[in-house]
Amino acid sequence: MTSTRADAQALDAADPLARFRDAFDLPAGVIYLDGNSLGPPPKAALARLSETAASEWGRDLIRSWNTNGWMEAPLRVGGKIAGLIGAKPHEVTVADSTSVNLFKLAAGALSLRPGRTTLVAQAGDFPTDLHILQGLGELMGDRARLKIVPEGELVEAIDADTAAFVLTHVHYRSSQRWDMAGITAAAQAKGALALWDLSHSAGAVAVDLNGCNADLAVGCGYKHLNGGPGAPAFLFVAERHLGAIRQPLTGWLGHAEPFAFEDVHRPAPDIRAMTTGTPPILSLAALEVGIDLHLSADRAAAEAKGGALSDLFIALVAARCPELTLASPRAAAARGLHVSHTHPDGYAIVQALIARGVIGDFRAPDVLRFGFSPLFTRFTEVWDAVEVLAEVMASRAYDRAEFRARAAVT
Ligand SMILES: *Cc1c(COP(=O)(O)O)cnc(C)c1O
């Protein structure tokens, strides 16, 4: 048990990943526990952005599509992400946002299961996932039906009409990590496809899409992958579905030969069929740096340290802030890299912490959420953050009007 700050210092001193901290550009005086919402910038990403802008965009201009690997960038970066999620390089590409990729793959799942019309999802999952499915359902009329079931009842709800389920692997609010292998197998036994959202998993916890026989997946580039605000997202289609899957956003870059400039869309035979338009080169450049950084870290050490950081936070909060109720699973293996607690004054508490340089976030109605990154969070920072939290709770420092006014983004 880490019961003093010196114990936390000893953990930092023995940390095999400690050197990664210096790879990030983090401001002094801030304990950043929100890499699960917006990963901080790798220093090398800032350099790469100015380099790409100045010499590729600026000097080489349009020639860069051929000479600087711009055209292949989505597949190249997707191939690297594959190494973090248990996929083959040609099963992953980078495009659009998570929301748009979910739309394409949910429609794609319906195309792979003709005759089946239902998409099953869980109540309380990340809003965009449910909203996108709702929009797809409205567009498709009686050819697509959205069934939202209570948490934990997904598998039972899958029936002979189900084309696919959609589920976030690590829940954005509770941090609950669902059993990817078990749920995928149960759905497939009923003939349905598995579509996983890895937004809170990629770069955070071990993911083995092919080991779990997953069919489809999407995920976010700007959270644990440190791709930068609004970074493009990724998508995965299992090899066995490539060539067969169809998606409705049939833009020219999903065409088999974009530069044949044909009137009629002929989908590419590979993962490129899942893409639509021109890739965002500057954002891809920054994202690639984040991915490279993750790939250079020992995954097992990262998983172990992520669990240890969040275990420490849970233990210290339980000992020192009994007013807060743990809302995440207790076992590290059943969680992602963030930990949630509830308190009726959660919003104001988070604001009071941010005013003191401890950055976490709040999720309505009453969740305080803190994320722990094995690449840049120190054990002493966990200790110090709980010190500040305990002070805020004991003094009721959050009980001030300025901390209660809601900003647009929480
Ligand atoms: C963050 C997140 C998204 C983000 O979607 P955008 O299209 O990038 O806004 C989607 N799904 C989940 C589960 C997320 O956590």
The ligand as a Tripos MOL2 file, in Angstrom:
@<TRIPOS>MOLECULE
LIG
   15    15     1     0     0
SMALL
NO_CHARGES

@<TRIPOS>ATOM
      1 C1        -14.9560   10.3090  -27.7460 C.3       1 LIG1
      2 C2        -15.9020    9.3130  -28.3040 C.ar      1 LIG1
      3 C3        -16.4330    9.4710  -29.5800 C.ar      1 LIG1
      4 C4        -16.0670   10.6880  -30.3650 C.3       1 LIG1
      5 O1        -16.7620   10.8670  -31.5270 O.3       1 LIG1
      6 P1        -16.3930   12.1020  -32.4690 P.3       1 LIG1
      7 O2        -17.0530   11.7860  -33.7220 O.co2     1 LIG1
      8 O3        -14.9230   12.2160  -32.5340 O.co2     1 LIG1
      9 O4        -16.9270   13.3420  -31.8210 O.co2     1 LIG1
     10 C5        -17.2650    8.4850  -30.0640 C.ar      1 LIG1
     11 N1        -17.5910    7.4040  -29.3180 N.ar      1 LIG1
     12 C6        -17.0970    7.2470  -28.0700 C.ar      1 LIG1
     13 C7        -17.4490    6.0430  -27.2950 C.3       1 LIG1
     14 C8        -16.2560    8.1870  -27.5280 C.ar      1 LIG1
     15 O5        -15.7740    8.0350  -26.3050 O.3       1 LIG1
@<TRIPOS>BOND
     1     1     2 1
     2     2     3 ar
     3     2    14 ar
     4     3     4 1
     5     3    10 ar
     6     4     5 1
     7     5     6 1
     8     6     7 2
     9     6     8 1
    10     6     9 1
    11    10    11 ar
    12    11    12 ar
    13    12    13 1
    14    12    14 ar
    15    14    15 1
@<TRIPOS>SUBSTRUCTURE
     1 LIG1         1 GROUP 0 **** ****
